Amino acid sequence: AILQVPRLSLNICATSRGFVSGLLQWRMSSAEGSQWVDATLTGASGMAIPGNLSPDTVELRCSARYIVVLEKDTVFRRLTEGKFFQAMPCVLITGRGFPDLSTRVLVWILAQRFRLPVVGFFDYNPSGVSVMMTYRTGGQRMGLDAARFAVDIKWGGLHHSDVEHLLAPPSDTYQDIVTVPFTPQDWRVVRCLARMPAVQASTRLCKEVQLLSE
């Protein structure tokens, strides 16, 4: 941000935390003799997203109809192990919490090149909503790369109305529901979310954040 130059232009790349599986093949066009990698032929852990991934260094083949982004690595592993992408033609991606730049770049490239909708599943808590907003608007510490790789990710997980339904007796699940009080950090995240321009610009998001804190 000080130099006003994106990290990728400076050849600065960090080790990626993200993993991918599903109806996707890729190879790094910047590497001589690079072979195609098939993301359907993975174990439960999926395949690591290259840390030097950029729109100019990767070739992709994709037969998916959706991009499914998952906050939790455990959920990603379960769906990958069960070959979920065969039942629903998709690419499964996880940033294992807050996504790094390479994970966001891959989601953005797939959404742009193949015109695929992006659906995300996150915890119904302040951190989960914050992770979703990182994909949608970028992280505060990503500098010039924040908005560049933003995607129109749809919130596919629990909403307040779902929680109300689950907590309303005599629901069969009522006795099994466990709620956890917010920590001081949770309240700080809620206040930050409420101040975000992207949240304030969306009536639905603004309402969900408000209900989250009640």
N, CA, C and O of each residue as an XYZ file, in Angstrom:
856
protein
N       0.830     -1.191      0.000
C       0.000      0.000      0.000
C       0.875      1.256      0.000
O       0.480      2.266     -0.582
N       2.047      1.223      0.633
C       2.942      2.373      0.674
C       3.450      2.694     -0.719
O       3.521      3.861     -1.104
N       3.808      1.659     -1.483
C       4.328      1.860     -2.838
C       3.222      2.047     -3.865
O       3.488      2.405     -5.012
N       1.965      1.800     -3.449
C       0.820      1.890     -4.367
C       0.967      0.919     -5.542
O       0.607      1.227     -6.678
N       1.507     -0.262     -5.230
C       1.694     -1.308     -6.234
C       1.152     -2.610     -5.662
O       1.485     -2.960     -4.529
N       0.316     -3.348     -6.417
C      -0.203     -4.622     -5.899
C       0.916     -5.607     -5.615
O       1.963     -5.573     -6.263
N       0.693     -6.485     -4.644
C       1.707     -7.474     -4.266
C       2.117     -8.358     -5.430
O       3.294     -8.686     -5.587
N       1.125     -8.752     -6.263
C       1.437     -9.641     -7.375
C       2.401     -8.988     -8.367
O       3.203     -9.676     -8.999
N       2.325     -7.663     -8.504
C       3.218     -6.956     -9.420
C       4.645     -6.908     -8.883
O       5.598     -6.720     -9.640
N       4.783     -7.081     -7.563
C       6.107     -7.077     -6.943
C       6.678     -8.487     -6.786
O       7.746     -8.674     -6.204
N       5.940     -9.491     -7.321
C       6.335    -10.895     -7.184
C       6.445    -11.306     -5.719
O       7.296    -12.118     -5.356
N       5.577    -10.740     -4.883
C       5.517    -11.106     -3.475
C       4.359    -12.068     -3.286
O       3.215    -11.728     -3.587
N       4.640    -13.253     -2.794
C       3.577    -14.225     -2.561
C       3.856    -14.965     -1.256
O       4.995    -15.300     -0.933
N       2.785    -15.204     -0.530
C       2.893    -15.921      0.730
C       2.439    -17.369      0.529
O       1.798    -17.695     -0.471
N       2.775    -18.225      1.483
C       2.293    -19.596      1.436
C       0.776    -19.591      1.600
O       0.246    -19.009      2.546
N       0.086    -20.245      0.669
C      -1.374    -20.228      0.703
C      -1.904    -21.155      1.783
O      -1.324    -22.204      2.060
N      -3.031    -20.748      2.398
C      -3.713    -21.603      3.372
C      -4.896    -22.316      2.728
O      -5.474    -23.223      3.327
N      -5.260    -21.914      1.516
C      -6.480    -22.407      0.903
C      -6.331    -23.770      0.240
O      -5.238    -24.174     -0.155
N      -7.484    -24.483      0.127
C      -7.524    -25.774     -0.546
C      -8.720    -25.819     -1.481
O      -9.708    -25.115     -1.275
N      -8.623    -26.649     -2.507
C      -9.656    -26.737     -3.525
C      -9.868    -28.187     -3.932
O      -8.937    -28.992     -3.907
N     -11.098    -28.510     -4.306
C     -11.417    -29.812     -4.897
C     -12.613    -29.606     -5.820
O     -13.283    -28.575     -5.765
N     -12.870    -30.593     -6.664
C     -14.049    -30.493     -7.522
C     -13.732    -30.500     -9.003
O     -12.661    -30.943     -9.419
N     -14.668    -30.006     -9.793
C     -14.607    -30.111    -11.252
C     -13.728    -29.019    -11.846
O     -14.202    -28.118    -12.539
N     -12.441    -29.124    -11.557
C     -11.472    -28.105    -11.963
C     -10.134    -28.744    -12.280
O      -9.673    -29.643    -11.577
N      -9.519    -28.264    -13.353
C      -8.140    -28.617    -13.683
C      -7.359    -27.328    -13.871
O      -7.892    -26.343    -14.380
N      -6.100    -27.333    -13.463
C      -5.286    -26.145    -13.687
C      -3.831    -26.518    -13.894
O      -3.384    -27.598    -13.507
N      -3.108    -25.605    -14.511
C      -1.660    -25.702    -14.576
C      -1.095    -24.294    -14.576
O      -1.731    -23.353    -15.051
N       0.099    -24.164    -14.041
C       0.745    -22.863    -13.945
C       1.450    -22.584    -15.263
O       2.435    -23.240    -15.603
N       0.944    -21.616    -15.992
C       1.509    -21.305    -17.304
C       2.886    -20.674    -17.192
O       3.627    -20.637    -18.174
N       3.246    -20.171    -16.002
C       4.552    -19.545    -15.807
C       5.660    -20.567    -15.587
O       6.842    -20.227    -15.633
N       5.276    -21.831    -15.345
C       6.280    -22.871    -15.079
C       6.476    -23.736    -16.315
O       5.518    -24.313    -16.830
N       7.693    -23.828    -16.784
C       7.993    -24.610    -17.982
C       7.727    -26.102    -17.711
O       8.170    -26.647    -16.700
N       7.005    -26.743    -18.621
C       6.710    -28.153    -18.478
C       5.652    -28.464    -17.438
O       5.510    -29.615    -17.025
N       4.921    -27.474    -17.016
C       3.895    -27.678    -15.984
C       2.800    -28.609    -16.489
O       2.343    -28.481    -17.625
N       2.381    -29.545    -15.641
C       1.353    -30.524    -15.994
C      -0.006    -30.089    -15.455
O      -0.096    -29.345    -14.478
N      -1.062    -30.568    -16.113
C      -2.404    -30.286    -15.641
C      -2.670    -31.030    -14.332
O      -2.330    -32.204    -14.192
N      -3.273    -30.337    -13.393
C      -3.634    -30.907    -12.094
C      -5.147    -31.044    -12.049
O      -5.874    -30.086    -12.314
N      -5.622    -32.253    -11.708
C      -7.054    -32.536    -11.676
C      -7.538    -32.503    -10.225
O      -7.131    -33.329     -9.408
N      -8.402    -31.549     -9.917
C      -8.867    -31.373     -8.541
C      -9.956    -32.359     -8.145
O     -10.437    -32.315     -7.013
N     -10.359    -33.257     -9.060
C     -11.289    -34.324     -8.670
C     -10.535    -35.510     -8.086
O     -11.116    -36.343     -7.391
N      -9.232    -35.584     -8.372
C      -8.430    -36.726     -7.938
C      -7.684    -36.385     -6.657
O      -6.455    -36.447     -6.605
N      -8.429    -36.030     -5.639
C      -7.815    -35.626     -4.381
C      -8.263    -36.549     -3.261
O      -9.257    -37.264     -3.386
N      -7.526    -36.522     -2.177
C      -7.999    -37.165     -0.970
C      -8.962    -36.235     -0.256
O      -9.411    -35.242     -0.828
N      -9.278    -36.549      0.978
C     -10.232    -35.745      1.733
C      -9.739    -34.324      1.963
O     -10.549    -33.417      2.156
N      -8.428    -34.114      1.946
C      -7.878    -32.792      2.245
C      -7.912    -31.852      1.056
O      -7.684    -30.654      1.222
N      -8.195    -32.365     -0.157
C      -8.185    -31.516     -1.336
C      -6.772    -31.203     -1.781
O      -5.819    -31.858     -1.361
N      -6.641    -30.193     -2.637
C      -5.338    -29.777     -3.135
C      -5.042    -28.355     -2.702
O      -5.925    -27.497     -2.711
N      -3.806    -28.109     -2.325
C      -3.407    -26.772     -1.886
C      -3.447    -25.797     -3.057
O      -3.016    -26.120     -4.164
N      -3.965    -24.615     -2.803
C      -3.978    -23.554     -3.814
C      -2.590    -22.932     -3.881
O      -2.063    -22.528     -2.845
N      -1.977    -22.840     -5.060
C      -0.618    -22.292     -5.157
C      -0.538    -20.866     -4.603
O      -1.435    -20.053     -4.826
N       0.526    -20.580     -3.891
C       0.685    -19.257     -3.296
C       0.992    -18.175     -4.298
O       0.792    -16.994     -4.015
N       1.486    -18.562     -5.495
C       1.826    -17.574     -6.524
C       0.741    -17.468     -7.591
O       1.011    -17.029     -8.709
N      -0.476    -17.864     -7.255
C      -1.578    -17.838     -8.216
C      -1.931    -16.403     -8.589
O      -2.042    -15.537     -7.721
N      -2.107    -16.158     -9.881
C      -2.555    -14.858    -10.367
C      -3.286    -15.074    -11.685
O      -3.119    -16.126    -12.302
N      -4.090    -14.117    -12.138
C      -4.808    -14.272    -13.407
C      -3.889    -14.511    -14.598
O      -4.311    -15.085    -15.601
N      -2.631    -14.075    -14.493
C      -1.701    -14.185    -15.618
C      -0.840    -15.446    -15.572
O      -0.120    -15.732    -16.529
N      -0.901    -16.199    -14.484
C       0.024    -17.325    -14.350
C      -0.671    -18.681    -14.316
O      -0.006    -19.698    -14.117
N      -1.988    -18.728    -14.503
C      -2.697    -19.996    -14.376
C      -3.625    -20.218    -15.563
O      -4.297    -19.298    -16.029
N      -3.646    -21.461    -16.041
C      -4.616    -21.894    -17.048
C      -5.626    -22.810    -16.364
O      -5.256    -23.646    -15.540
N      -6.894    -22.649    -16.706
C      -7.949    -23.385    -16.019
C      -8.876    -24.080    -17.005
O      -9.152    -23.580    -18.096
N      -9.346    -25.249    -16.585
C     -10.458    -25.936    -17.246
C     -11.500    -26.216    -16.167
O     -11.171    -26.758    -15.112
N     -12.730    -25.856    -16.423
C     -13.742    -25.987    -15.386
C     -15.076    -26.388    -15.994
O     -15.560    -25.738    -16.921
N     -15.674    -27.465    -15.471
C     -16.986    -27.917    -15.929
C     -18.044    -27.752    -14.846
O     -19.144    -28.293    -14.954
N     -17.707    -27.004    -13.804
C     -18.633    -26.796    -12.688
C     -19.708    -25.777    -13.055
O     -19.565    -25.003    -14.001
N     -20.776    -25.802    -12.283
C     -21.850    -24.821    -12.442
C     -21.908    -23.869    -11.255
O     -22.593    -22.847    -11.309
N     -21.194    -24.199    -10.184
C     -21.206    -23.373     -8.982
C     -19.822    -23.368     -8.345
O     -19.025    -24.287     -8.534
N     -19.562    -22.314     -7.589
C     -18.408    -22.259     -6.699
C     -18.951    -22.259     -5.280
O     -19.730    -21.378     -4.916
N     -18.552    -23.229     -4.481
C     -19.012    -23.324     -3.101
C     -17.838    -23.012     -2.181
O     -16.860    -23.758     -2.133
N     -17.941    -21.913     -1.457
C     -16.895    -21.482     -0.533
C     -17.282    -21.890      0.881
O     -18.402    -21.634      1.323
N     -16.359    -22.523      1.586
C     -16.617    -23.035      2.928
C     -15.635    -22.431      3.909
O     -14.425    -22.438      3.683
N     -16.174    -21.902      5.013
C     -15.300    -21.321      6.034
C     -14.464    -22.392      6.719
O     -13.265    -22.214      6.933
N     -15.108    -23.511      7.062
C     -14.464    -24.523      7.893
C     -13.786    -25.615      7.070
O     -14.371    -26.171      6.140
N     -12.545    -25.906      7.434
C     -11.798    -26.967      6.769
C     -12.442    -28.330      7.008
O     -12.403    -29.189      6.127
N     -13.033    -28.542      8.185
C     -13.667    -29.832      8.479
C     -14.854    -30.095      7.559
O     -15.064    -31.225      7.118
N     -15.626    -29.058      7.274
C     -16.758    -29.201      6.352
C     -16.242    -29.470      4.941
O     -16.777    -30.319      4.227
N     -15.207    -28.746      4.549
C     -14.596    -28.964      3.233
C     -14.118    -30.405      3.079
O     -14.363    -31.037      2.051
N     -13.438    -30.922      4.098
C     -12.921    -32.289      4.026
C     -14.052    -33.313      3.924
O     -13.958    -34.288      3.178
N     -15.111    -33.078      4.679
C     -16.241    -34.018      4.644
C     -16.886    -34.041      3.267
O     -17.180    -35.114      2.741
N     -17.109    -32.879      2.680
C     -17.743    -32.816      1.361
C     -16.816    -33.344      0.269
O     -17.267    -33.976     -0.686
N     -15.523    -33.082      0.416
C     -14.563    -33.587     -0.570
C     -14.465    -35.109     -0.491
O     -14.447    -35.792     -1.515
N     -14.404    -35.631      0.724
C     -14.322    -37.088      0.908
C     -15.555    -37.782      0.338
O     -15.449    -38.872     -0.225
N     -16.728    -37.155      0.481
C     -17.968    -37.724     -0.043
C     -18.220    -37.420     -1.498
O     -19.284    -37.750     -2.021
N     -17.237    -36.779     -2.186
C     -17.373    -36.433     -3.606
C     -18.666    -35.646     -3.863
O     -19.421    -35.942     -4.789
N     -18.895    -34.645     -3.023
C     -20.093    -33.815     -3.161
C     -20.188    -33.191     -4.540
O     -21.283    -32.993     -5.067
N     -19.034    -32.880     -5.126
C     -19.022    -32.218     -6.429
C     -19.524    -33.111     -7.563
O     -19.784    -32.625     -8.663
N     -19.662    -34.416     -7.303
C     -20.260    -35.300     -8.302
C     -21.780    -35.225     -8.257
O     -22.438    -35.358     -9.289
N     -22.344    -35.012     -7.065
C     -23.791    -34.864     -6.926
C     -24.234    -33.468     -7.367
O     -25.268    -33.318     -8.018
N     -23.462    -32.466     -7.016
C     -23.710    -31.086     -7.445
C     -22.458    -30.590     -8.161
O     -21.417    -30.428     -7.524
N     -22.532    -30.348     -9.450
C     -21.328    -29.973    -10.212
C     -20.753    -28.640     -9.739
O     -21.245    -27.574    -10.111
N     -19.724    -28.709     -8.929
C     -19.194    -27.488     -8.325
C     -17.699    -27.604     -8.079
O     -17.099    -28.669     -8.227
N     -17.125    -26.480     -7.703
C     -15.766    -26.422     -7.187
C     -15.868    -26.057     -5.716
O     -16.491    -25.052     -5.373
N     -15.266    -26.856     -4.839
C     -15.256    -26.595     -3.402
C     -13.963    -25.872     -3.039
O     -12.875    -26.304     -3.421
N     -14.086    -24.777     -2.306
C     -12.914    -23.991     -1.915
C     -13.035    -23.610     -0.445
O     -14.104    -23.211      0.017
N     -11.934    -23.737      0.280
C     -11.896    -23.255      1.651
C     -10.640    -22.435      1.879
O      -9.556    -22.784      1.412
N     -10.804    -21.336      2.607
C      -9.653    -20.546      3.029
C      -9.253    -20.884      4.444
O      -8.353    -20.263      5.010
N      -9.942    -21.900      5.035
C      -9.696    -22.326      6.416
C      -9.775    -21.128      7.364
O      -8.836    -20.826      8.100
N     -10.909    -20.468      7.321
C     -11.103    -19.246      8.098
C     -11.032    -18.051      7.170
O     -11.569    -18.085      6.062
N     -10.374    -17.000      7.615
C     -10.219    -15.818      6.762
C      -9.311    -16.161      5.581
O      -8.212    -16.678      5.777
N      -9.764    -15.878      4.355
C      -8.989    -16.300      3.184
C      -7.758    -15.439      2.950
O      -7.769    -14.234      3.200
N      -6.706    -16.069      2.470
C      -5.540    -15.318      2.041
C      -5.765    -14.834      0.610
O      -6.807    -15.106      0.012
N      -4.788    -14.119      0.069
C      -4.950    -13.519     -1.253
C      -5.107    -14.571     -2.342
O      -5.948    -14.412     -3.226
N      -4.317    -15.646     -2.302
C      -4.376    -16.665     -3.355
C      -5.743    -17.337     -3.407
O      -6.246    -17.632     -4.491
N      -6.341    -17.580     -2.255
C      -7.671    -18.184     -2.220
C      -8.696    -17.255     -2.840
O      -9.534    -17.690     -3.630
N      -8.636    -15.981     -2.489
C      -9.561    -15.001     -3.067
C      -9.340    -14.851     -4.566
O     -10.299    -14.687     -5.321
N      -8.087    -14.905     -5.001
C      -7.780    -14.791     -6.434
C      -8.418    -15.945     -7.211
O      -9.008    -15.729     -8.270
N      -8.302    -17.171     -6.688
C      -8.879    -18.323     -7.375
C     -10.394    -18.196     -7.491
O     -10.960    -18.446     -8.555
N     -11.056    -17.806     -6.397
C     -12.510    -17.627     -6.439
C     -12.879    -16.582     -7.481
O     -13.821    -16.770     -8.251
N     -12.137    -15.483     -7.504
C     -12.409    -14.392     -8.447
C     -12.194    -14.834     -9.903
O     -13.013    -14.538    -10.772
N     -11.094    -15.538    -10.157
C     -10.809    -15.985    -11.529
C     -11.919    -16.908    -12.036
O     -12.398    -16.750    -13.159
N     -12.327    -17.873    -11.202
C     -13.379    -18.807    -11.610
C     -14.691    -18.075    -11.865
O     -15.380    -18.353    -12.847
N     -15.036    -17.144    -10.986
C     -16.286    -16.405    -11.149
C     -16.265    -15.548    -12.409
O     -17.279    -15.430    -13.096
N     -15.115    -14.951    -12.715
C     -15.020    -14.068    -13.872
C     -14.917    -14.831    -15.191
O     -15.644    -14.537    -16.140
N     -14.027    -15.794    -15.247
C     -13.778    -16.494    -16.513
C     -14.932    -17.397    -16.930
O     -15.251    -17.502    -18.114
N     -15.551    -18.042    -15.958
C     -16.577    -19.035    -16.279
C     -17.987    -18.575    -15.902
O     -18.949    -19.333    -16.025
N     -18.098    -17.323    -15.439
C     -19.408    -16.746    -15.097
C     -20.182    -17.657    -14.135
O     -21.354    -17.965    -14.354
N     -19.501    -18.075    -13.074
C     -20.112    -18.990    -12.117
C     -20.606    -18.239    -10.883
O     -19.930    -17.331    -10.401
N     -21.785    -18.611    -10.366
C     -22.246    -18.024     -9.108
C     -21.423    -18.558     -7.938
O     -20.978    -19.706     -7.948
N     -21.230    -17.713     -6.937
C     -20.443    -18.076     -5.754
C     -21.367    -18.114     -4.542
O     -22.037    -17.129     -4.230
N     -21.397    -19.258     -3.863
C     -22.220    -19.423     -2.674
C     -21.309    -19.764     -1.504
O     -20.439    -20.626     -1.628
N     -21.498    -19.101     -0.378
C     -20.644    -19.333      0.779
C     -21.409    -19.848      1.980
O     -22.557    -19.467      2.207
N     -20.770    -20.715      2.747
C     -21.346    -21.265      3.977
C     -20.394    -20.979      5.131
O     -19.252    -21.437      5.152
N     -20.904    -20.204      6.092
C     -20.077    -19.716      7.190
C     -20.808    -19.912      8.514
O     -22.023    -20.108      8.545
N     -20.053    -19.857      9.598
C     -20.665    -19.925     10.924
C     -21.611    -18.739     11.112
O     -21.355    -17.637     10.627
N     -22.719    -18.993     11.832
C     -23.631    -17.894     12.137
C     -23.158    -17.206     13.416
O     -23.701    -17.410     14.501
N     -22.135    -16.393     13.245
C     -21.598    -15.583     14.328
C     -20.845    -14.411     13.694
O     -20.661    -14.394     12.477
N     -20.407    -13.436     14.485
C     -19.740    -12.267     13.893
C     -18.529    -12.618     13.031
O     -18.324    -12.020     11.975
N     -17.729    -13.586     13.476
C     -16.546    -13.954     12.692
C     -16.937    -14.561     11.354
O     -16.305    -14.285     10.335
N     -17.991    -15.399     11.354
C     -18.438    -16.012     10.106
C     -18.897    -14.981      9.100
O     -18.561    -15.071      7.919
N     -19.664    -13.997      9.554
C     -20.118    -12.928      8.655
C     -18.924    -12.107      8.178
O     -18.887    -11.676      7.025
N     -17.951    -11.890      9.058
C     -16.759    -11.141      8.682
C     -15.948    -11.873      7.624
O     -15.398    -11.242      6.722
N     -15.866    -13.203      7.723
C     -15.180    -13.988      6.696
C     -15.885    -13.821      5.347
O     -15.228    -13.637      4.322
N     -17.214    -13.884      5.347
C     -17.970    -13.703      4.112
C     -17.692    -12.330      3.498
O     -17.516    -12.210      2.286
N     -17.653    -11.295      4.346
C     -17.421     -9.943      3.832
C     -15.999     -9.778      3.294
O     -15.758     -8.918      2.447
N     -15.060    -10.589      3.774
C     -13.709    -10.548      3.223
C     -13.712    -10.992      1.768
O     -13.021    -10.400      0.939
N     -14.485    -12.034      1.448
C     -14.617    -12.449      0.046
C     -15.357    -11.379     -0.758
O     -15.045    -11.153     -1.927
N     -16.322    -10.732     -0.141
C     -17.176     -9.790     -0.878
C     -16.518     -8.438     -1.092
O     -16.724     -7.811     -2.131
N     -15.733     -7.978     -0.132
C     -15.158     -6.632     -0.233
C     -13.646     -6.583     -0.073
O     -13.031     -5.562     -0.382
N     -13.034     -7.662      0.405
C     -11.604     -7.652      0.666
C     -11.300     -7.350      2.121
O     -12.152     -6.836      2.845
N     -10.106     -7.664      2.545
C      -9.694     -7.421      3.922
C      -9.078     -6.042      4.075
O      -8.541     -5.485      3.117
N      -9.155     -5.492      5.277
C      -8.623     -4.155      5.527
C      -7.119     -4.095      5.347
O      -6.579     -3.037      5.021
N      -6.424     -5.222      5.554
C      -4.961     -5.217      5.467
C      -4.448     -5.713      4.120
O      -3.256     -5.989      3.983
N      -5.322     -5.830      3.129
C      -4.907     -6.313      1.813
C      -4.537     -5.186      0.857
O      -4.159     -5.446     -0.285
N      -4.639     -3.951      1.302
C      -4.191     -2.822      0.492
C      -4.892     -2.738     -0.846
O      -6.118     -2.807     -0.924
N      -4.098     -2.588     -1.907
C      -4.648     -2.416     -3.252
C      -5.328     -3.667     -3.763
O      -6.118     -3.598     -4.705
N      -5.035     -4.824     -3.156
C      -5.628     -6.077     -3.615
C      -7.001     -6.330     -3.005
O      -7.673     -7.293     -3.374
N      -7.427     -5.476     -2.073
C      -8.680     -5.716     -1.351
C      -9.877     -5.751     -2.289
O     -10.567     -6.767     -2.376
N     -10.127     -4.662     -2.983
C     -11.319     -4.565     -3.822
C     -11.143     -5.253     -5.172
O     -12.128     -5.636     -5.803
N      -9.915     -5.413     -5.615
C      -9.682     -5.957     -6.954
C     -10.262     -7.353     -7.120
O     -10.803     -7.676     -8.178
N     -10.157     -8.179     -6.096
C     -10.596     -9.574     -6.202
C     -11.880     -9.828     -5.412
O     -12.113    -10.943     -4.946
N     -12.697     -8.816     -5.265
C     -13.984     -8.966     -4.586
C     -14.960     -9.720     -5.493
O     -14.953     -9.535     -6.710
N     -15.793    -10.566     -4.897
C     -16.784    -11.330     -5.664
C     -18.157    -11.170     -5.011
O     -18.268    -10.904     -3.814
N     -19.180    -11.335     -5.815
C     -20.554    -11.227     -5.328
C     -20.977    -12.563     -4.731
O     -21.757    -13.308     -5.324
N     -20.450    -12.847     -3.551
C     -20.724    -14.126     -2.899
C     -22.089    -14.081     -2.217
O     -22.437    -13.100     -1.558
N     -22.852    -15.156     -2.385
C     -24.174    -15.261     -1.777
C     -24.075    -15.977     -0.432
O     -23.338    -16.953     -0.287
N     -24.815    -15.486      0.529
C     -24.831    -16.055      1.882
C     -25.758    -17.257      1.879
O     -26.980    -17.108      1.870
N     -25.166    -18.469      1.885
C     -25.964    -19.682      1.789
C     -26.180    -20.407      3.097
O     -26.858    -21.434      3.121
N     -25.627    -19.908      4.181
C     -25.732    -20.603      5.464
C     -26.908    -20.127      6.296
O     -27.878    -19.580      5.771
N     -26.810    -20.344      7.615
C     -27.871    -19.959      8.529
C     -28.102    -18.452      8.528
O     -27.162    -17.660      8.457
N     -29.389    -18.074      8.608
C     -29.788    -16.692      8.825
C     -30.552    -16.621     10.150
O     -30.843    -17.646     10.768
N     -30.864    -15.420     10.566
C     -31.562    -15.243     11.841
C     -32.896    -15.973     11.862
O     -33.272    -16.542     12.887
N     -33.614    -15.964     10.752
C     -34.910    -16.643     10.687
C     -34.764    -18.148     10.898
O     -35.644    -18.780     11.483
N     -33.660    -18.723     10.426
C     -33.416    -20.156     10.630
C     -33.167    -20.453     12.108
O     -33.668    -21.442     12.643
N     -32.392    -19.594     12.760
C     -32.092    -19.783     14.174
C     -33.371    -19.648     15.003
O     -33.600    -20.424     15.931
N     -34.192    -18.670     14.665
C     -35.470    -18.505     15.370
C     -36.315    -19.768     15.269
O     -36.925    -20.205     16.244
N     -36.340    -20.343     14.072
C     -37.129    -21.556     13.858
C     -36.582    -22.715     14.691
O     -37.351    -23.477     15.276
N     -35.266    -22.846     14.746
C     -34.656    -23.941     15.496
C     -34.852    -23.789     16.999
O     -34.959    -24.781     17.721
N     -34.899    -22.547     17.465
C     -35.017    -22.300     18.899
C     -36.457    -22.269     19.393
O     -36.707    -22.185     20.596
N     -37.392    -22.335     18.470
C     -38.795    -22.215     18.866
C     -39.354    -23.576     19.258
O     -39.465    -24.455     18.404
N     -39.712    -23.776     20.533
C     -40.349    -25.035     20.925
C     -41.752    -25.088     20.314
O     -42.336    -24.031     20.077
N     -42.311    -26.254     20.052
C     -41.777    -27.578     20.423
C     -40.967    -28.235     19.310
O     -41.170    -29.414     19.019
N     -40.054    -27.498     18.682
C     -39.209    -28.063     17.631
C     -38.461    -29.289     18.149
O     -38.034    -29.325     19.303
N     -38.308    -30.292     17.285
C     -37.603    -31.516     17.674
C     -36.144    -31.244     18.036
O     -35.526    -31.987     18.798
N     -35.613    -30.163     17.471
C     -34.193    -29.860     17.712
C     -33.990    -28.912     18.882
O     -32.852    -28.627     19.253
N     -35.074    -28.420     19.468
C     -34.961    -27.375     20.495
C     -34.066    -27.797     21.653
O     -33.225    -27.013     22.094
N     -34.229    -29.019     22.152
C     -33.464    -29.465     23.310
C     -31.985    -29.673     22.995
O     -31.155    -29.736     23.903
N     -31.654    -29.780     21.693
C     -30.269    -30.057     21.316
C     -29.490    -28.794     20.956
O     -28.291    -28.871     20.689
N     -30.147    -27.637     20.944
C     -29.486    -26.404     20.553
C     -28.642    -25.869     21.707
O     -29.108    -25.771     22.842
N     -27.397    -25.527     21.396
C     -26.505    -24.928     22.381
C     -26.091    -23.551     21.871
O     -25.551    -23.429     20.772
N     -26.341    -22.535     22.658
C     -25.930    -21.185     22.289
C     -24.731    -20.767     23.123
O     -24.584    -21.177     24.275
N     -23.875    -19.944     22.525
C     -22.655    -19.492     23.194
C     -22.707    -17.975     23.298
O     -22.906    -17.306     22.284
N     -22.535    -17.411     24.488
C     -22.549    -15.951     24.649
C     -21.424    -15.291     23.850
O     -20.360    -15.880     23.657
N     -21.668    -14.077     23.393
C     -20.647    -13.317     22.683
C     -19.499    -12.963     23.626
O     -19.707    -12.673     24.804
N     -18.309    -12.994     23.091
C     -17.130    -12.516     23.808
C     -16.946    -11.028     23.489
O     -17.565    -10.522     22.553
N     -16.105    -10.322     24.255
C     -15.820     -8.918     23.905
C     -15.330     -8.756     22.465
O     -15.651     -7.768     21.805
N     -14.547     -9.735     21.978
C     -14.081     -9.673     20.594
C     -15.251     -9.786     19.619
O     -15.273     -9.101     18.596
N     -16.225    -10.646     19.928
C     -17.411    -10.767     19.078
C     -18.137     -9.438     18.970
O     -18.551     -9.049     17.878
N     -18.297     -8.741     20.074
C     -18.989     -7.444     20.059
C     -18.210     -6.427     19.245
O     -18.808     -5.604     18.552
N     -16.888     -6.470     19.315
C     -16.071     -5.548     18.512
C     -16.263     -5.823     17.022
O     -16.361     -4.895     16.219
N     -16.315     -7.111     16.658
C     -16.504     -7.469     15.249
C     -17.878     -7.018     14.758
O     -18.004     -6.521     13.639
N     -18.913     -7.188     15.592
C     -20.262     -6.745     15.223
C     -20.276     -5.243     14.956
O     -20.863     -4.787     13.975
N     -19.631     -4.480     15.829
C     -19.596     -3.021     15.638
C     -18.853     -2.649     14.363
O     -19.254     -1.719     13.663
N     -17.770     -3.367     14.053
C     -17.037     -3.114     12.812
C     -17.889     -3.449     11.586
O     -17.897     -2.707     10.604
N     -18.601     -4.567     11.653
C     -19.479     -4.951     10.549
C     -20.557     -3.899     10.311
O     -20.845     -3.542      9.169
N     -21.146     -3.408     11.386
C     -22.225     -2.425     11.267
C     -21.750     -1.131     10.621
O     -22.547     -0.401     10.032
N     -20.451     -0.841     10.728
C     -19.905      0.400     10.147
C     -19.433      0.219      8.706
O     -19.108      1.203      8.041
N     -19.390     -1.004      8.218
C     -18.892     -1.243      6.870
C     -19.848     -0.661      5.824
O     -21.049     -0.919      5.889
N     -19.341      0.118      4.865
C     -20.208      0.682      3.819
C     -20.997     -0.381      3.061
O     -22.157     -0.161      2.715
N     -20.372     -1.541      2.797
C     -21.059     -2.602      2.057
C     -22.226     -3.168      2.849
O     -23.230     -3.573      2.264
N     -22.110     -3.204      4.164
C     -23.209     -3.671      5.009
C     -24.307     -2.615      5.068
O     -25.490     -2.933      4.944
N     -23.913     -1.369      5.258
C     -24.888     -0.290      5.337
C     -25.653     -0.105      4.026
O     -26.788      0.372      4.028
N     -25.024     -0.484      2.902
C     -25.678     -0.332      1.602
C     -26.681     -1.433      1.309
O     -27.454     -1.328      0.357
N     -26.681     -2.478      2.107
C     -27.588     -3.609      1.901
C     -28.571     -3.687      3.064
O     -28.176     -3.929      4.205
N     -29.846     -3.481      2.772
C     -30.857     -3.534      3.822
C     -30.867     -4.883      4.512
O     -30.982     -4.966      5.735
N     -30.744     -5.947      3.714
C     -30.784     -7.291      4.278
C     -29.583     -7.567      5.177
O     -29.736     -8.086      6.283
N     -28.386     -7.218      4.699
C     -27.186     -7.440      5.497
C     -27.216     -6.614      6.778
O     -26.866     -7.098      7.854
N     -27.640     -5.364      6.644
C     -27.704     -4.483      7.802
C     -28.643     -5.066      8.861
O     -28.348     -5.035     10.056
N     -29.766     -5.592      8.406
C     -30.729     -6.187      9.325
C     -30.159     -7.433      9.983
O     -30.328     -7.631     11.186
N     -29.484     -8.279      9.203
C     -28.912     -9.500      9.751
C     -27.849     -9.190     10.812
O     -27.795     -9.847     11.851
N     -27.019     -8.202     10.549
C     -25.995     -7.836     11.530
C     -26.644     -7.294     12.801
O     -26.202     -7.581     13.914
N     -27.696     -6.509     12.614
C     -28.406     -5.979     13.776
C     -29.031     -7.113     14.598
O     -28.938     -7.112     15.826
N     -29.667     -8.079     13.923
C     -30.301     -9.196     14.621
C     -29.275    -10.112     15.266
O     -29.546    -10.740     16.290
N     -28.096    -10.185     14.662
C     -27.034    -11.033     15.203
C     -26.639    -10.595     16.604
O     -26.235    -11.415     17.427
N     -26.756     -9.313     16.869
C     -26.316     -8.782     18.151
C     -27.417     -8.767     19.199
O     -27.176     -8.359     20.335
N     -28.620     -9.205     18.841
C     -29.715     -9.177     19.791
C     -29.785    -10.453     20.632
O     -30.662    -10.582     21.486
